[in-house]
Amino acid sequence: MFEDKIKWLREGRKMRQEDVAKAIGITKSTYIKYEKGTQSPQLEVVEKIARLYGVSVSELVGGEKPSLNEQLNSRMELIDKLEDEEKKSIMLIIDGLIYRRQNIELSKTL
């Protein structure tokens, strides 16, 4: 459901309700109603929420949580907004994971 999805996305990004409300230009109390499911947002607000989280409107209002690939794409958009030093740290982590996977695959062939 929409309310579960926006809460899940917000918590996954370690944002507070008031941060989301401010980012999309509504009051905290209104946003809380969206998460509780006691009020439904107008389409323009849904579009703002989708942009904030880097997901499509259909992903946001659809019944399922985004796939892992969709989540990764969403994170890439957020990573693009980070400082260069933060991006370098992320690259080191990614490189480490890729290197580990390559070693695992290589060891299977030996």
ChimeraX attribute file (.defattr): number of C-alpha atoms within 10 A of each C-alpha:
attribute: neighborCount
match mode: 1-to-1
recipient: residues
	/A:1	13
	/A:2	20
	/A:3	19
	/A:4	16
	/A:5	19
	/A:6	22
	/A:7	18
	/A:8	14
	/A:9	21
	/A:10	19
	/A:11	12
	/A:12	10
	/A:13	12
	/A:14	10
	/A:15	12
	/A:16	12
	/A:17	19
	/A:18	16
	/A:19	13
	/A:20	20
	/A:21	17
	/A:22	12
	/A:23	12
	/A:24	19
	/A:25	12
	/A:26	13
	/A:27	13
	/A:28	16
	/A:29	11
	/A:30	17
	/A:31	23
	/A:32	17
	/A:33	14
	/A:34	18
	/A:35	20
	/A:36	14
	/A:37	14
	/A:38	10
	/A:39	13
	/A:40	16
	/A:41	14
	/A:42	8
	/A:43	10
	/A:44	10
	/A:45	14
	/A:46	20
	/A:47	17
	/A:48	16
	/A:49	23
	/A:50	20
	/A:51	15
	/A:52	17
	/A:53	20
	/A:54	19
	/A:55	20
	/A:56	17
	/A:57	15
	/A:58	11
	/A:59	16
	/A:60	24
	/A:61	16
	/A:62	13
	/A:63	12
	/A:64	11
	/A:65	18
	/A:66	17
	/A:67	10
	/A:68	9
	/A:69	9
	/A:70	15
	/A:71	15
	/A:72	12
	/A:73	14
	/A:74	18
	/A:75	15
	/A:76	12
	/A:77	15
	/A:78	14
	/A:79	14
	/A:80	11
	/A:81	10
	/A:82	11
	/A:83	9
	/A:84	11
	/A:85	9
	/A:86	12
	/A:87	13
	/A:88	12
	/A:89	11
	/A:90	13
	/A:91	12
	/A:92	11
	/A:93	11
	/A:94	12
	/A:95	12
	/A:96	12
	/A:97	12
	/A:98	12
	/A:99	12
	/A:100	12
	/A:101	12
	/A:102	12
	/A:103	11
	/A:104	11
	/A:105	11
	/A:106	10
	/A:107	9
	/A:108	8
	/A:109	6
	/A:110	5
